[in-house]
Each structure stands twice: as C-alpha cells, then as structure tokens.
C-alpha cells in the first residue's frame, strides 16, 4: 500500500517538475551579431543567418506564452531589450518570478526548443526573396528559416547536418543547393519587370 502511494507521489512530482521547467523563459543574447564585420562574407552570413533563424524560432515558440527572450536591440550604449526585460520582470508585472535559462550557443538554443518546432524551411541565399517566403512558411508551419550553406561551420551545417539535426520540412531550392523552380519563379518577375522598364525607356 505504501509502495502504491510512493509511486503516485513520484509521478506527481515528475509532472510538477515538468510543468515548472516549462515555465522557464529562455534567454539568448544575439548582440554578438552587432559586432560582426559586415564587410566580409563570413561576418555578413553570421549576422544574417543567426538573426533570421532566431527571429523565426522566437515567433513560433512565443505564440501561446512567453518562452524565449532575445537580447539584440541597442541604441548607442542603451540596451533596449535589457530595459524592457527589467521593466516587465519587476514585482507586479507579467514576467515577475519567472525562472530563466540562458543559452550560450545556437546549438544549445535550438536543441532546447526542438520540441516546439516541426523542423526547418531551407531557402536559397542566391535568391534573396526566398528568405521572405521562408519567413512566411516558418510562421505558418511552425518551422525555422535557415539559409542553405554546406560550408563547414555554417548555421545550416551546425543545426541541420550536425548538432540537433533539425529535419528539413520545406526546400525553397533543390536539396543539393542548386536553384529550383521555386527560386526561378521568385526571380523571373524581377527579370520581366526590368525588361519591361528597358522597353518603356
């Protein structure tokens, strides 16, 4: 009889612990991207890829309740996101008392929130408009947007090929990185518009 009650208590404690853990707000600091050297391809890719992927992740995981807070916006030396966090975590405010969990790397962050997303939509960095489509698809289908780049150490390499190995649910280019019909469709209107402008002028 005691054994039965002990099992019930253990189950209740596990459920309570899972609920409590689910109430934690993840913290991720994206301000390192503000220091990236945008005059280099590596710096530009780091800033764009990380900010875009985190923005789509944050949009999905925060849909029902606050789960992820990102530090990114600075105005000179003024930490805008720090200001809002401090304001809304004060006593009497809506984030007061919420426990936090800080994530140090993109791999840690996306591994922690993998259960909240369905996977990845991969887009073509050579066709910039596919990033806009990827953002829209990500919001509709609970995905995160990641630019295709098979270079070792790229975000695609760290989150899709290795690391948490997030599954690709939508390709906006061919899986080998070559241009797809989707990419061509998004490029053609611009080409046609330029041709029409040249004809008119």
C-alpha positions in Angstrom: 0.0 0.0 0.0 2.8 2.4 0.9 4.6 1.4 -2.3 1.5 2.4 -4.3 1.3 5.9 -2.7 5.0 6.4 -3.1 4.7 5.7 -6.9 1.8 8.2 -7.1 3.8 10.9 -5.3 6.8 10.3 -7.6 4.6 10.7 -10.7 3.0 13.9 -9.3 6.5 15.3 -8.5 7.7 14.5 -12.1 4.6 16.2 -13.6 5.1 19.2 -11.4 8.7 19.4 -12.3 8.0 19.2 -16.0 5.4 22.0 -15.6 7.8 24.1 -13.7 10.5 23.6 -16.3 8.0 24.6 -19.0 7.5 27.9 -17.3 11.2 28.9 -17.6 11.9 31.7 -20.1 14.9 31.0 -22.3 17.4 33.9 -22.7 19.6 34.3 -25.7 21.9 37.1 -26.4 22.2 37.9 -30.1 24.2 41.1 -29.6 27.4 39.3 -30.8 25.9 39.7 -34.3 26.1 43.5 -33.9 29.9 43.2 -33.7 30.2 41.1 -36.9 32.3 42.5 -39.7 29.7 43.1 -42.4 32.4 43.9 -45.0 33.3 40.1 -45.0 31.1 37.3 -46.3 31.7 35.4 -43.1 30.6 38.3 -40.9 27.6 39.0 -43.1 26.5 35.4 -43.1 26.9 35.1 -39.3 24.8 38.2 -38.6 22.1 37.4 -41.2 21.8 33.7 -40.6 21.7 33.8 -36.8 19.3 36.8 -36.5 16.9 35.4 -39.1 16.8 31.9 -37.6 16.4 33.1 -34.0 13.6 35.5 -35.1 11.6 32.7 -36.7 12.2 30.5 -33.7 11.1 33.2 -31.3 7.9 33.8 -33.3 6.9 30.1 -33.1 7.8 29.4 -29.5 6.3 32.5 -28.1 3.0 32.1 -29.9 1.0 30.9 -26.9 3.1 32.2 -24.0 6.5 33.8 -23.4 9.2 31.2 -23.7 12.1 32.9 -25.3 13.6 36.4 -24.7 16.3 37.7 -27.0 18.7 40.5 -26.4 19.5 42.3 -29.6 18.4 45.9 -29.9 20.8 48.6 -28.9 20.5 52.3 -29.3 24.1 53.5 -28.9 25.1 52.3 -25.4 21.4 51.9 -24.4 20.4 48.3 -24.0 16.7 48.4 -25.2 15.9 44.8 -24.6 17.5 44.9 -21.2 15.3 47.9 -20.3 12.1 46.0 -21.3 13.2 42.8 -19.5 13.9 44.8 -16.3 10.6 46.6 -16.6 8.4 43.6 -17.1 10.1 41.3 -14.7 9.6 43.6 -11.7 7.2 42.7 -9.0 3.6 43.1 -10.1 4.5 42.8 -13.8 3.6 39.9 -16.1 7.1 38.2 -16.1 7.7 38.6 -12.4 9.0 35.5 -10.7 9.6 33.6 -14.0 12.7 31.4 -13.8 15.1 31.8 -16.7 17.5 29.6 -18.6 20.4 31.2 -20.5 21.6 29.6 -23.7 25.1 30.3 -24.9 25.2 28.8 -28.4 22.8 28.4 -31.3 23.1 24.6 -30.9 22.1 24.8 -27.3 19.2 27.1 -28.1 17.7 25.1 -31.0 18.2 21.8 -29.1 16.3 23.2 -26.2 13.3 24.3 -28.3 13.3 21.5 -30.9 10.1 20.1 -29.5 8.3 23.3 -30.2 9.1 23.4 -33.9 8.3 20.9 -36.7 11.6 21.4 -38.5 13.3 23.8 -41.0 12.5 25.6 -44.2 15.7 26.0 -46.2 16.0 28.9 -48.6 18.3 30.0 -51.4 20.8 32.7 -50.3 21.4 33.5 -54.0 17.7 34.4 -54.4 17.1 36.9 -51.6 13.3 36.8 -52.0 13.3 33.2 -50.9 14.2 34.4 -47.4 10.9 36.3 -47.2 9.0 33.2 -48.4 10.9 31.2 -45.8 9.8 33.6 -43.0 6.2 33.3 -44.0 6.3 29.5 -44.3 8.1 29.3 -40.9 5.3 31.1 -39.2 2.5 29.1 -40.8 4.1 25.7 -40.4 6.0 26.1 -37.1 9.4 25.9 -38.8 12.6 27.9 -38.6 14.2 29.6 -41.6 17.8 28.6 -42.4 19.8 29.6 -45.5 21.3 26.8 -47.4 25.1 26.8 -47.0 27.0 23.5 -46.9 30.2 25.2 -45.8 31.6 23.5 -42.6 30.7 25.7 -39.6 27.8 27.4 -41.3 24.5 27.6 -39.5 23.0 25.1 -41.8 25.9 22.8 -41.1 25.6 23.3 -37.3 21.9 22.8 -37.0 20.7 20.6 -39.9 23.7 18.5 -40.9 25.2 18.2 -37.4 24.1 19.4 -33.9 20.4 18.9 -33.2 20.0 17.7 -36.9 16.7 19.6 -37.3 14.6 17.9 -40.1 14.1 19.8 -43.3 10.3 20.0 -44.0 10.4 22.5 -46.9 13.0 23.2 -49.5 12.9 26.5 -51.4 15.8 25.2 -53.6 16.9 21.7 -54.5 18.4 19.7 -51.6 21.8 19.8 -53.3 21.8 23.6 -53.2 21.0 24.2 -56.9 18.3 26.6 -58.0 14.8 25.2 -58.0 11.6 26.1 -59.8 10.5 28.0 -56.7 13.7 30.1 -56.9 13.2 30.7 -60.6 9.6 31.7 -60.0 10.7 34.3 -57.5 13.4 35.7 -59.8 11.5 35.8 -63.1 9.1 38.6 -62.2 12.0 40.9 -61.4 13.7 40.0 -64.7 10.5 40.6 -66.6 9.9 43.9 -64.8 13.4 45.0 -65.7 12.9 44.0 -69.3 9.6 46.0 -69.4 11.3 49.0 -67.9 14.0 48.8 -70.5 11.4 48.6 -73.3 9.5 51.6 -72.0 12.6 53.7 -71.6 
